[in-house]
């Protein structure tokens, strides 16, 4: 039940201690956990931007509904989706599969062609919606990892992606920001830290068949 205790400990941090920074080891763990997150087809259409530039963090506050956690946090995690998921992107994934697993082309080709054909049927909005779902998967995984590692975090949807993309020049990297998560250590005077969790009773949220 240890993981349940950790999940009870976590909450959406409303105030970070600006004097406490996450160690390089903690950040390395978050990077690895992000990279190991399951994604549809294994295509990993999500990139993680880790921001630790205080000047930029402060500049992002007005574009994050004035939520001060973005400026206070040790680091700000920005979940971005790839703008271009095309035949070349899919081919690069299968080249990596071949390189790591030594899987022959005759085994990979049918699934590779299936994915290429499937994505060619989708318009850009449909592809971006699919990629955004993968971003939520990665954030959910990192929230659990943060809890286990005793890293405080605050998941956010309330921000202006266009302003983020412009300020951080994400569009030059072929990326679109979709989610934000400041991480660090809670402030001692964050009144939300000790509030009891409000959740449905298990019998009203889980169905056993």
MDTraj code that builds the backbone (N, CA, C; nanometers):
import mdtraj as md
import numpy as np

residues = "UNK UNK UNK UNK UNK UNK UNK UNK UNK UNK UNK UNK UNK UNK UNK UNK UNK UNK UNK UNK UNK UNK UNK UNK UNK UNK UNK UNK UNK UNK UNK UNK UNK UNK UNK UNK UNK UNK UNK UNK UNK UNK UNK UNK UNK UNK UNK UNK UNK UNK UNK UNK UNK UNK UNK UNK UNK UNK UNK UNK UNK UNK UNK UNK UNK UNK UNK UNK UNK UNK UNK UNK UNK UNK UNK UNK UNK UNK UNK UNK UNK UNK UNK UNK UNK UNK UNK UNK UNK UNK UNK UNK UNK UNK UNK UNK UNK UNK UNK UNK UNK UNK UNK UNK UNK UNK UNK UNK UNK UNK UNK UNK UNK UNK UNK UNK UNK UNK UNK UNK UNK UNK UNK UNK UNK UNK UNK UNK UNK UNK UNK UNK UNK UNK UNK UNK UNK UNK UNK UNK UNK UNK UNK UNK UNK UNK UNK UNK UNK UNK UNK UNK UNK UNK UNK UNK UNK UNK UNK UNK UNK UNK UNK UNK UNK UNK UNK UNK UNK UNK UNK UNK UNK UNK UNK UNK UNK UNK UNK UNK UNK UNK UNK UNK UNK UNK UNK UNK UNK UNK UNK UNK UNK UNK UNK UNK UNK UNK UNK UNK UNK UNK UNK UNK UNK UNK UNK UNK UNK".split()
xyz = np.array([
    [0.0819, -0.1215, 0.0000],
    [0.0000, 0.0000, 0.0000],
    [0.0855, 0.1269, 0.0000],
    [0.2180, 0.1118, -0.0092],
    [0.3036, 0.2298, -0.0049],
    [0.2671, 0.3321, -0.1120],
    [0.2393, 0.2846, -0.2343],
    [0.2082, 0.3775, -0.3424],
    [0.0786, 0.4528, -0.3122],
    [-0.0156, 0.3885, -0.2436],
    [-0.1392, 0.4568, -0.2057],
    [-0.1094, 0.5679, -0.1055],
    [-0.0193, 0.5403, -0.0126],
    [0.0207, 0.6445, 0.0826],
    [0.0811, 0.7637, 0.0096],
    [0.1622, 0.7360, -0.0914],
    [0.2253, 0.8448, -0.1675],
    [0.1205, 0.9244, -0.2461],
    [0.0214, 0.8539, -0.3002],
    [-0.0836, 0.9232, -0.3745],
    [-0.1729, 1.0051, -0.2817],
    [-0.1871, 0.9594, -0.1576],
    [-0.2587, 1.0390, -0.0583],
    [-0.1800, 1.1652, -0.0236],
    [-0.0481, 1.1538, -0.0275],
    [0.0393, 1.2667, 0.0069],
    [0.0339, 1.3767, -0.0978],
    [0.0245, 1.3366, -0.2257],
    [0.0300, 1.4349, -0.3338],
    [-0.0974, 1.5176, -0.3423],
    [-0.0834, 1.6362, -0.3937],
    [-0.1974, 1.7235, -0.4220],
    [-0.1516, 1.8241, -0.5267],
    [-0.2452, 1.8949, -0.5860],
    [-0.2088, 1.9965, -0.6846],
    [-0.1535, 2.1173, -0.6094],
    [-0.0230, 2.1268, -0.6054],
    [0.0457, 2.2266, -0.5233],
    [0.0100, 2.3684, -0.5675],
    [-0.0324, 2.4474, -0.4721],
    [-0.0736, 2.5841, -0.5021],
    [0.0363, 2.6864, -0.4748],
    [0.1345, 2.6468, -0.3935],
    [0.2454, 2.7382, -0.3631],
    [0.3720, 2.6570, -0.3422],
    [0.4761, 2.6919, -0.4194],
    [0.6041, 2.6232, -0.4087],
    [0.7023, 2.7045, -0.3251],
    [0.7955, 2.6338, -0.2627],
    [0.9053, 2.6988, -0.1917],
    [1.0118, 2.7332, -0.2946],
    [1.0282, 2.8612, -0.3220],
    [1.1204, 2.9050, -0.4269],
    [1.2660, 2.8802, -0.3925],
    [1.2951, 2.8542, -0.2656],
    [1.4340, 2.8344, -0.2236],
    [1.4802, 2.6903, -0.2401],
    [1.3867, 2.6002, -0.2663],
    [1.4207, 2.4580, -0.2761],
    [1.4146, 2.4117, -0.4219],
    [1.5268, 2.3650, -0.4703],
    [1.5352, 2.3167, -0.6084],
    [1.5439, 2.1649, -0.6117],
    [1.4889, 2.1063, -0.7151],
    [1.4998, 1.9621, -0.7327],
    [1.6429, 1.9247, -0.7714],
    [1.6880, 1.8117, -0.7226],
    [1.8235, 1.7659, -0.7535],
    [1.8316, 1.7196, -0.8985],
    [1.9536, 1.7114, -0.9487],
    [1.9748, 1.6596, -1.0838],
    [1.9247, 1.5161, -1.0938],
    [1.9380, 1.4426, -0.9841],
    [1.8937, 1.3031, -0.9822],
    [1.7424, 1.2929, -0.9967],
    [1.6692, 1.3822, -0.9295],
    [1.5230, 1.3817, -0.9402],
    [1.4797, 1.4167, -1.0827],
    [1.5439, 1.5158, -1.1416],
    [1.5104, 1.5550, -1.2787],
    [1.5427, 1.4414, -1.3750],
    [1.6543, 1.3735, -1.3513],
    [1.6911, 1.2593, -1.4364],
    [1.5866, 1.1493, -1.4277],
    [1.5327, 1.1271, -1.3077],
    [1.4273, 1.0264, -1.2902],
    [1.3029, 1.0652, -1.3690],
    [1.2651, 1.1920, -1.3637],
    [1.1474, 1.2376, -1.4381],
    [1.1683, 1.2217, -1.5885],
    [1.2876, 1.2502, -1.6354],
    [1.3166, 1.2340, -1.7784],
    [1.3005, 1.0883, -1.8212],
    [1.3594, 0.9985, -1.7436],
    [1.3518, 0.8567, -1.7774],
    [1.2080, 0.8059, -1.7697],
    [1.1361, 0.8480, -1.6657],
    [0.9967, 0.8049, -1.6500],
    [0.9115, 0.8553, -1.7660],
    [0.9353, 0.9786, -1.8070],
    [0.8633, 1.0329, -1.9221],
    [0.8897, 0.9470, -2.0456],
    [1.0148, 0.9157, -2.0686],
    [1.0525, 0.8420, -2.1884],
    [1.0004, 0.6988, -2.1875],
    [0.9752, 0.6440, -2.0684],
    [0.9262, 0.5069, -2.0557],
    [0.7736, 0.4973, -2.0550],
    [0.7055, 0.6107, -2.0594],
    [0.5593, 0.6092, -2.0579],
    [0.5042, 0.5395, -2.1821],
    [0.4004, 0.4604, -2.1624],
    [0.3343, 0.3949, -2.2752],
    [0.2640, 0.4984, -2.3624],
    [0.2754, 0.4819, -2.4941],
    [0.1998, 0.5662, -2.5877],
    [0.1414, 0.4775, -2.6970],
    [0.0375, 0.5256, -2.7605],
    [-0.0295, 0.4500, -2.8658],
    [0.0685, 0.4118, -2.9762],
    [0.0720, 0.2826, -3.0096],
    [0.1605, 0.2258, -3.1109],
    [0.3091, 0.2389, -3.0753],
    [0.3392, 0.2964, -2.9599],
    [0.4781, 0.3196, -2.9225],
    [0.5422, 0.4351, -2.9974],
    [0.4624, 0.5208, -3.0603],
    [0.5167, 0.6243, -3.1483],
    [0.5711, 0.7477, -3.0757],
    [0.5389, 0.7625, -2.9487],
    [0.5915, 0.8741, -2.8685],
    [0.5805, 1.0103, -2.9397],
    [0.4581, 1.0576, -2.9661],
    [0.4431, 1.1855, -3.0344],
    [0.4532, 1.3053, -2.9396],
    [0.5016, 1.2816, -2.8179],
    [0.5086, 1.3859, -2.7157],
    [0.6542, 1.4133, -2.6796],
    [0.6890, 1.5397, -2.6692],
    [0.8212, 1.5788, -2.6198],
    [0.8027, 1.6592, -2.4913],
    [0.9002, 1.6464, -2.4032],
    [0.8953, 1.7156, -2.2752],
    [0.9995, 1.8264, -2.2735],
    [0.9528, 1.9484, -2.2518],
    [1.0426, 2.0624, -2.2341],
    [1.0547, 2.0872, -2.0844],
    [1.1770, 2.0915, -2.0345],
    [1.2007, 2.1155, -1.8923],
    [1.2633, 2.2528, -1.8772],
    [1.1887, 2.3430, -1.8187],
    [1.2302, 2.4827, -1.8068],
    [1.2782, 2.5118, -1.6649],
    [1.3988, 2.5669, -1.6536],
    [1.4513, 2.6061, -1.5221],
    [1.5110, 2.7461, -1.5265],
    [1.4682, 2.8233, -1.6238],
    [1.5116, 2.9614, -1.6402],
    [1.4111, 3.0523, -1.5704],
    [1.4505, 3.1095, -1.4566],
    [1.3566, 3.1865, -1.3740],
    [1.3001, 3.3073, -1.4477],
    [1.3803, 3.3684, -1.5306],
    [1.3320, 3.4838, -1.6051],
    [1.2186, 3.4439, -1.6993],
    [1.2389, 3.3328, -1.7707],
    [1.1349, 3.2845, -1.8606],
    [1.0129, 3.2362, -1.7828],
    [1.0357, 3.1721, -1.6692],
    [0.9240, 3.1254, -1.5871],
    [0.8342, 3.2424, -1.5472],
    [0.8957, 3.3531, -1.5081],
    [0.8177, 3.4714, -1.4694],
    [0.7423, 3.5296, -1.5886],
    [0.8044, 3.5236, -1.7052],
    [0.7384, 3.5763, -1.8246],
    [0.6177, 3.4920, -1.8645],
    [0.6169, 3.3664, -1.8235],
    [0.5059, 3.2779, -1.8593],
    [0.3835, 3.2960, -1.7700],
    [0.4013, 3.3562, -1.6541],
    [0.2901, 3.3701, -1.5583],
    [0.1675, 3.4373, -1.6201],
    [0.1824, 3.5522, -1.6904],
    [0.0633, 3.6152, -1.7501],
    [-0.0065, 3.5269, -1.8528],
    [0.0657, 3.4326, -1.9098],
    [0.0089, 3.3430, -2.0109],
    [-0.0382, 3.2118, -1.9488],
    [-0.0396, 3.2092, -1.8143],
    [-0.0843, 3.0895, -1.7416],
    [-0.1904, 3.1307, -1.6400],
    [-0.2779, 3.2219, -1.6835],
    [-0.3871, 3.2707, -1.5985],
    [-0.3333, 3.3236, -1.4654],
    [-0.2135, 3.3833, -1.4712],
    [-0.1477, 3.4436, -1.3540],
    [-0.1274, 3.3462, -1.2384],
    [-0.1129, 3.2190, -1.2710],
    [-0.0846, 3.1198, -1.1680],
    [0.0640, 3.1282, -1.1307],
    [0.0892, 3.1655, -1.0057],
    [0.2248, 3.1962, -0.9618],
    [0.3140, 3.0723, -0.9500],
    [0.2535, 2.9546, -0.9480],
    [0.3343, 2.8329, -0.9356],
    [0.4388, 2.8223, -1.0471],
    [0.4059, 2.8763, -1.1643],
    [0.4981, 2.8679, -1.2772],
    [0.6276, 2.9426, -1.2471],
    [0.6179, 3.0538, -1.1761],
    [0.7371, 3.1304, -1.1396],
    [0.8060, 3.0727, -1.0171],
    [0.7274, 3.0181, -0.9242],
    [0.7826, 2.9693, -0.7976],
    [0.8535, 2.8351, -0.8099],
    [0.8087, 2.7525, -0.9008],
    [0.8535, 2.6135, -0.9068],
    [1.0022, 2.6013, -0.9368],
    [1.0579, 2.4908, -0.8927],
    [1.1973, 2.4593, -0.9249],
    [1.2149, 2.4456, -1.0756],
    [1.1244, 2.3705, -1.1386],
    [1.1250, 2.3495, -1.2828],
    [0.9808, 2.3507, -1.3332],
    [0.9647, 2.3821, -1.4592],
    [0.8334, 2.3751, -1.5225],
    [0.8408, 2.2744, -1.6372],
    [0.7559, 2.1723, -1.6288],
    [0.7498, 2.0720, -1.7344],
    [0.6423, 2.1124, -1.8348],
    [0.6781, 2.1167, -1.9609],
    [0.5846, 2.1541, -2.0664],
    [0.5734, 2.0370, -2.1628],
    [0.4529, 1.9824, -2.1710],
    [0.4274, 1.8662, -2.2561],
    [0.3859, 1.9163, -2.3941],
    [0.4608, 1.8754, -2.4945],
    [0.4372, 1.9234, -2.6303],
    [0.4122, 1.8071, -2.7254],
    [0.3353, 1.8330, -2.8288],
    [0.3122, 1.7305, -2.9312],
    [0.3859, 1.7676, -3.0587],
    [0.4263, 1.6644, -3.1310],
    [0.4905, 1.6844, -3.2605],
    [0.3863, 1.7341, -3.3604],
    [0.4209, 1.8368, -3.4358],
    [0.3278, 1.8883, -3.5368],
    [0.3172, 1.7951, -3.6566],
    [0.4246, 1.7240, -3.6866],
    [0.4285, 1.6430, -3.8079],
    [0.4398, 1.4950, -3.7736],
    [0.3294, 1.4231, -3.7870],
    [0.3300, 1.2770, -3.7728],
    [0.2959, 1.2212, -3.9106],
    [0.3992, 1.1902, -3.9873],
    [0.3780, 1.1484, -4.1260],
    [0.4535, 1.0185, -4.1543],
    [0.4641, 0.9854, -4.2811],
    [0.5285, 0.8611, -4.3211],
    [0.6740, 0.8558, -4.2730],
    [0.7433, 0.9685, -4.2827],
    [0.8833, 0.9721, -4.2406],
    [0.8957, 0.9509, -4.0901],
    [0.8029, 1.0100, -4.0142],
    [0.8057, 0.9941, -3.8681],
    [0.7835, 0.8477, -3.8304],
    [0.6854, 0.7860, -3.8938],
    [0.6545, 0.6451, -3.8651],
    [0.7711, 0.5559, -3.9070],
    [0.8306, 0.5860, -4.0205],
    [0.9442, 0.5063, -4.0686],
    [1.0616, 0.5142, -3.9721],
    [1.0839, 0.6323, -3.9134],
    [1.1955, 0.6479, -3.8197],
    [1.1745, 0.5629, -3.6950],
    [1.0480, 0.5469, -3.6540],
    [1.0182, 0.4609, -3.5393],
    [1.0545, 0.3155, -3.5714],
    [1.0148, 0.2696, -3.6885],
    [1.0419, 0.1301, -3.7235],
    [1.1909, 0.1056, -3.7472],
    [1.2622, 0.2070, -3.7925],
    [1.4074, 0.1941, -3.8058],
    [1.4711, 0.1748, -3.6688],
    [1.4163, 0.2432, -3.5684],
    [1.4689, 0.2279, -3.4325],
    [1.4342, 0.0895, -3.3773],
    [1.3131, 0.0425, -3.4044],
    [1.2756, -0.0930, -3.3621],
    [1.3733, -0.1943, -3.4220],
    [1.3997, -0.1788, -3.5498],
    [1.4913, -0.2710, -3.6188],
    [1.6309, -0.2644, -3.5585],
    [1.6771, -0.1424, -3.5286],
    [1.8112, -0.1256, -3.4745],
    [1.8275, -0.1836, -3.3355],
    [1.7231, -0.1710, -3.2519],
    [1.7318, -0.2174, -3.1135],
    [1.7033, -0.3665, -3.1018],
    [1.6016, -0.4132, -3.1735],
    [1.5579, -0.5522, -3.1584],
    [1.6083, -0.6448, -3.2690],
    [1.6680, -0.5857, -3.3705],
    [1.7153, -0.6643, -3.4856],
    [1.6004, -0.7400, -3.5532],
    [1.4819, -0.6786, -3.5494],
    [1.3649, -0.7403, -3.6125],
    [1.3756, -0.7266, -3.7641],
    [1.3587, -0.8329, -3.8390],
    [1.3708, -0.8237, -3.9858],
    [1.2574, -0.7428, -4.0486],
    [1.2862, -0.6846, -4.1645],
    [1.1888, -0.6004, -4.2340],
    [1.0606, -0.6757, -4.2668],
    [1.0726, -0.8027, -4.3013],
    [0.9545, -0.8799, -4.3400],
    [0.8541, -0.8909, -4.2249],
    [0.9042, -0.8836, -4.1007],
    [0.8159, -0.8867, -3.9834],
    [0.7567, -0.7488, -3.9561],
    [0.8387, -0.6449, -3.9739],
    [0.7954, -0.5088, -3.9417],
    [0.7063, -0.4470, -4.0496],
    [0.7302, -0.4823, -4.1734],
    [0.6653, -0.4126, -4.2848],
    [0.5120, -0.4105, -4.2795],
    [0.4437, -0.5223, -4.2486],
    [0.2967, -0.5173, -4.2480],
    [0.2409, -0.4149, -4.1486],
    [0.2951, -0.4126, -4.0262],
    [0.2455, -0.3174, -3.9260],
    [0.2861, -0.1752, -3.9623],
    [0.4065, -0.1597, -4.0143],
    [0.4532, -0.0279, -4.0582],
    [0.3600, 0.0287, -4.1658],
    [0.3270, -0.0526, -4.2633],
    [0.2403, -0.0066, -4.3720],
    [0.0996, 0.0219, -4.3221],
    [0.0534, -0.0591, -4.2275],
    [-0.0781, -0.0351, -4.1678],
    [-0.0831, 0.1032, -4.1032],
    [0.0193, 0.1369, -4.0252],
    [0.0209, 0.2671, -3.9577],
    [0.0294, 0.3816, -4.0579],
    [0.1128, 0.3667, -4.1577],
    [0.1244, 0.4710, -4.2599],
    [-0.0103, 0.4948, -4.3275],
    [-0.0767, 0.3867, -4.3660],
    [-0.2075, 0.3988, -4.4313],
    [-0.3104, 0.4590, -4.3374],
    [-0.3065, 0.4178, -4.2111],
    [-0.4042, 0.4647, -4.1128],
    [-0.3896, 0.6143, -4.0886],
    [-0.2666, 0.6616, -4.0735],
    [-0.2449, 0.8037, -4.0464],
    [-0.2709, 0.8896, -4.1692],
    [-0.2530, 0.8334, -4.2869],
    [-0.2815, 0.9097, -4.4091],
    [-0.4298, 0.9399, -4.4242],
    [-0.5137, 0.8630, -4.3551],
    [-0.6585, 0.8859, -4.3599],
    [-0.7027, 0.9986, -4.2667],
    [-0.6147, 1.0382, -4.1759],
    [-0.6505, 1.1376, -4.0749],
    [-0.6101, 1.2776, -4.1186],
    [-0.6935, 1.3772, -4.0810],
    [-0.6538, 1.5151, -4.1065],
    [-0.5675, 1.5645, -3.9895],
    [-0.5150, 1.6859, -4.0029],
    [-0.4230, 1.7376, -3.9023],
    [-0.4876, 1.7481, -3.7651],
    [-0.6123, 1.7925, -3.7606],
    [-0.6817, 1.8045, -3.6313],
    [-0.6970, 1.6687, -3.5626],
    [-0.7277, 1.5667, -3.6409],
    [-0.7426, 1.4319, -3.5848],
    [-0.6096, 1.3786, -3.5319],
    [-0.5031, 1.4060, -3.6035],
    [-0.3713, 1.3615, -3.5599],
    [-0.3302, 1.4334, -3.4312],
    [-0.3577, 1.5635, -3.4250],
    [-0.3215, 1.6395, -3.3053],
    [-0.4046, 1.5958, -3.1848],
    [-0.5298, 1.5619, -3.2072],
    [-0.6133, 1.5126, -3.0975],
    [-0.5582, 1.3798, -3.0457],
    [-0.5183, 1.2927, -3.1369],
    [-0.4580, 1.1653, -3.0957],
    [-0.3305, 1.1897, -3.0151],
    [-0.2478, 1.2809, -3.0633],
    [-0.1218, 1.3100, -2.9948],
    [-0.1464, 1.3715, -2.8570],
    [-0.2479, 1.4566, -2.8469],
    [-0.2800, 1.5182, -2.7178],
    [-0.3194, 1.4131, -2.6141],
    [-0.3895, 1.3100, -2.6582],
    [-0.4264, 1.2022, -2.5658],
    [-0.3011, 1.1350, -2.5092],
    [-0.1979, 1.1252, -2.5909],
    [-0.0729, 1.0662, -2.5444],
    [-0.0048, 1.1583, -2.4435],
    [-0.0211, 1.2888, -2.4629],
    [0.0366, 1.3845, -2.3680],
    [-0.0274, 1.3690, -2.2302],
    [-0.1588, 1.3453, -2.2273],
    [-0.2261, 1.3236, -2.0992],
    [-0.1769, 1.1954, -2.0329],
    [-0.1493, 1.0926, -2.1131],
    [-0.0932, 0.9698, -2.0579],
    [0.0410, 0.9975, -1.9895],
    [0.1252, 1.0740, -2.0566],
    [0.2577, 1.1015, -2.0008],
    [0.2480, 1.1854, -1.8750],
    [0.1582, 1.2833, -1.8742],
    [0.1427, 1.3636, -1.7526],
    [0.0913, 1.2779, -1.6373],
    [-0.0061, 1.1922, -1.6652],
    [-0.0596, 1.1060, -1.5607],
    [0.0486, 1.0172, -1.5009],
    [0.1329, 0.9619, -1.5877],
    [0.2414, 0.8778, -1.5393],
    [0.3377, 0.9585, -1.4532],
    [0.3734, 1.0779, -1.4976],
    [0.4687, 1.1593, -1.4215],
    [0.4101, 1.2081, -1.2893],
    [0.2798, 1.2273, -1.2841],
    [0.2178, 1.2644, -1.1564],
    [0.2371, 1.1539, -1.0525],
    [0.2220, 1.0299, -1.0971],
    [0.2426, 0.9174, -1.0049],
    [0.3891, 0.9062, -0.9651],
    [0.4778, 0.9212, -1.0622],
    [0.6209, 0.9160, -1.0325],
    [0.6590, 1.0274, -0.9352],
    [0.6042, 1.1464, -0.9566],
    [0.6306, 1.2573, -0.8649],
    [0.5878, 1.2223, -0.7225],
    [0.4718, 1.1599, -0.7106],
    [0.4236, 1.1218, -0.5779],
    [0.5185, 1.0224, -0.5121],
    [0.5616, 0.9225, -0.5865],
    [0.6518, 0.8207, -0.5326],
    [0.7858, 0.8820, -0.4933],
    [0.8317, 0.9795, -0.5728],
    [0.9607, 1.0435, -0.5478],
    [0.9518, 1.1624, -0.4528],
    [0.8317, 1.1887, -0.4026],
    [0.8091, 1.3036, -0.3136],
    [0.8485, 1.4353, -0.3816],
    [0.8046, 1.4468, -0.5042],
    [0.8185, 1.5711, -0.5794],
    [0.6803, 1.6335, -0.5895],
    [0.6693, 1.7566, -0.5485],
    [0.5394, 1.8237, -0.5591],
    [0.5160, 1.8720, -0.7016],
    [0.3906, 1.8685, -0.7430],
    [0.3571, 1.9025, -0.8806],
    [0.2180, 1.9633, -0.8877],
    [0.1962, 2.0395, -0.9944],
    [0.0638, 2.0972, -1.0177],
    [0.0303, 2.0878, -1.1671],
    [-0.0531, 1.9913, -1.2065],
    [-0.0901, 1.9782, -1.3478],
    [-0.1792, 2.0935, -1.3909],
    [-0.1535, 2.1475, -1.5095],
    [-0.2273, 2.2649, -1.5566],
    [-0.2705, 2.2510, -1.7020],
    [-0.3954, 2.2875, -1.7273],
    [-0.4444, 2.3075, -1.8633],
    [-0.4656, 2.4564, -1.8906],
    [-0.4754, 2.5346, -1.7854],
    [-0.5082, 2.6760, -1.7972],
    [-0.3899, 2.7619, -1.8373],
    [-0.3583, 2.7615, -1.9658],
    [-0.2508, 2.8465, -2.0162],
    [-0.2759, 2.8742, -2.1639],
    [-0.2037, 2.9695, -2.2188],
    [-0.2189, 3.0073, -2.3595],
    [-0.1085, 2.9387, -2.4409],
    [-0.1418, 2.8295, -2.5077],
    [-0.0392, 2.7555, -2.5815],
    [0.0335, 2.8395, -2.6860],
    [-0.0386, 2.9265, -2.7558],
    [0.0246, 3.0069, -2.8609],
    [0.1329, 3.0970, -2.8036],
    [0.1049, 3.1556, -2.6868],
    [0.2025, 3.2433, -2.6232],
    [0.3233, 3.1641, -2.5733],
    [0.2979, 3.0471, -2.5188],
    [0.4076, 2.9588, -2.4768],
    [0.4952, 2.9228, -2.5964],
    [0.4301, 2.8823, -2.7049],
    [0.5034, 2.8396, -2.8236],
    [0.5892, 2.9530, -2.8793],
    [0.5350, 3.0737, -2.8740],
    [0.6068, 3.1893, -2.9265],
    [0.7231, 3.2265, -2.8348],
    [0.6966, 3.2361, -2.7055],
    [0.7989, 3.2794, -2.6105],
    [0.9150, 3.1798, -2.6030],
    [0.8823, 3.0517, -2.6060],
    [0.9850, 2.9473, -2.5939],
    [1.0345, 2.8976, -2.7296],
    [0.9801, 2.9568, -2.8366],
    [1.0174, 2.9223, -2.9739],
    [0.9989, 2.7731, -3.0025],
    [0.8896, 2.7204, -2.9500],
    [0.8612, 2.5786, -2.9707],
    [0.8219, 2.5495, -3.1144],
    [0.7578, 2.6482, -3.1781],
    [0.7155, 2.6273, -3.3172],
    [0.8350, 2.6067, -3.4097],
    [0.9501, 2.6629, -3.3741],
    [1.0700, 2.6431, -3.4553],
    [1.1201, 2.4992, -3.4454],
    [1.0743, 2.4289, -3.3414],
    [1.1128, 2.2889, -3.3217],
    [1.0047, 2.1930, -3.3721],
    [0.9001, 2.2491, -3.4342],
    [0.7912, 2.1658, -3.4835],
    [0.7046, 2.1111, -3.3719],
    [0.6903, 2.1893, -3.2628],
    [0.6164, 2.1437, -3.1453],
    [0.5025, 2.2385, -3.1107],
    [0.4014, 2.1821, -3.0441],
    [0.2903, 2.2606, -2.9892],
    [0.2732, 2.2224, -2.8425],
    [0.2717, 2.3205, -2.7544],
    [0.2520, 2.2916, -2.6122],
    [0.1054, 2.2594, -2.5858],
    [0.0816, 2.1594, -2.4988],
    [-0.0565, 2.1201, -2.4693],
    [-0.0858, 2.1106, -2.3195],
    [0.0176, 2.0890, -2.2373],
    [-0.0010, 2.0768, -2.0934],
    [0.1205, 2.1338, -2.0224],
    [0.0979, 2.1815, -1.8998],
    [0.2060, 2.2412, -1.8199],
    [0.2026, 2.1807, -1.6801],
    [0.3214, 2.1551, -1.6234],
    [0.3260, 2.1018, -1.4871],
    [0.4479, 2.1551, -1.4112],
    [0.4285, 2.2591, -1.3303],
    [0.5366, 2.3034, -1.2431],
    [0.5673, 2.1950, -1.1396],
    [0.6954, 2.1766, -1.1077],
    [0.7368, 2.0773, -1.0091],
    [0.8391, 2.1384, -0.9137],
    [0.8446, 2.0851, -0.7939],
    [0.9391, 2.1349, -0.6958],
    [0.9032, 2.0830, -0.5579],
    [0.9080, 2.1726, -0.4590],
    [0.8724, 2.1365, -0.3220],
    [0.7697, 2.2362, -0.2692],
    [0.6661, 2.1843, -0.2078],
    [0.5588, 2.2686, -0.1541],
    [0.6113, 2.3681, -0.0508],
    [0.5493, 2.4834, -0.0470],
    [0.5821, 2.5825, 0.0554],
    [0.5203, 2.5408, 0.1884],
    [0.5890, 2.5715, 0.2966],
    [0.5418, 2.5324, 0.4296],
    [0.4071, 2.5947, 0.4624],
    [0.3766, 2.7087, 0.4006],
    [0.2509, 2.7776, 0.4316],
    [0.1439, 2.7591, 0.3240],
    [0.1585, 2.6559, 0.2417],
    [0.0539, 2.6277, 0.1432],
    [-0.0647, 2.5648, 0.2161],
    [-0.1717, 2.6402, 0.2277],
    [-0.2883, 2.5957, 0.3057],
    [-0.3559, 2.4729, 0.2453],
    [-0.3293, 2.4465, 0.1181],
    [-0.3947, 2.3331, 0.0510],
    [-0.3272, 2.2001, 0.0814],
    [-0.2074, 2.2038, 0.1380],
    [-0.1295, 2.0823, 0.1566],
    [-0.1964, 1.9825, 0.2501],
    [-0.2652, 2.0312, 0.3504],
    [-0.3211, 1.9428, 0.4530],
    [-0.4716, 1.9204, 0.4393],
    [-0.5299, 1.9714, 0.3329],
    [-0.6731, 1.9501, 0.3138],
    [-0.7014, 1.8045, 0.2787],
    [-0.8099, 1.7519, 0.3321],
    [-0.8478, 1.6148, 0.2996],
    [-0.8880, 1.6057, 0.1525],
    [-0.8550, 1.4926, 0.0916],
    [-0.8931, 1.4723, -0.0480],
    [-1.0441, 1.4524, -0.0603],
    [-1.0991, 1.5062, -0.1651],
    [-1.2414, 1.4867, -0.1939],
    [-1.2523, 1.3960, -0.3148],
    [-1.2905, 1.2735, -0.2908],
    [-1.3053, 1.1748, -0.3973],
    [-1.4349, 1.0970, -0.3755],
    [-1.4861, 1.0393, -0.4828],
    [-1.6020, 0.9515, -0.4693],
    [-1.5650, 0.8306, -0.3841],
    [-1.6653, 0.7699, -0.3222],
    [-1.6411, 0.6415, -0.2575],
    [-1.6097, 0.5397, -0.3672],
    [-1.5246, 0.4421, -0.3337],
    [-1.4840, 0.3437, -0.4331],
    [-1.6030, 0.2753, -0.5000],
    [-1.7068, 0.2482, -0.4214],
    [-1.8222, 0.1788, -0.4778],
    [-1.8925, 0.2624, -0.5852],
    [-1.8666, 0.3948, -0.5847],
    [-1.9290, 0.4825, -0.6833],
    [-1.8352, 0.5177, -0.7984],
    [-1.7112, 0.4709, -0.7913],
    [-1.6170, 0.5016, -0.8995],
    [-1.5608, 0.3763, -0.9650],
    [-1.5750, 0.2614, -0.9009],
    [-1.5203, 0.1366, -0.9547],
    [-1.6324, 0.0333, -0.9654],
    [-1.6388, -0.0334, -1.0801],
    [-1.7396, -0.1385, -1.1015],
    [-1.6681, -0.2723, -1.1133],
    [-1.7006, -0.3637, -1.0253],
    [-1.6461, -0.4995, -1.0316],
    [-1.7454, -0.5890, -1.1037],
    [-1.7007, -0.6556, -1.2061],
    [-1.7884, -0.7462, -1.2815],
    [-1.7432, -0.8909, -1.2623],
])
top = md.Topology()
chain = top.add_chain()
for i, resn in enumerate(residues, 1):
    res = top.add_residue(resn, chain, resSeq=i)
    for name in ("N", "CA", "C"):
        top.add_atom(name, md.element.get_by_symbol(name[0]), res)
traj = md.Trajectory(xyz[None], top)
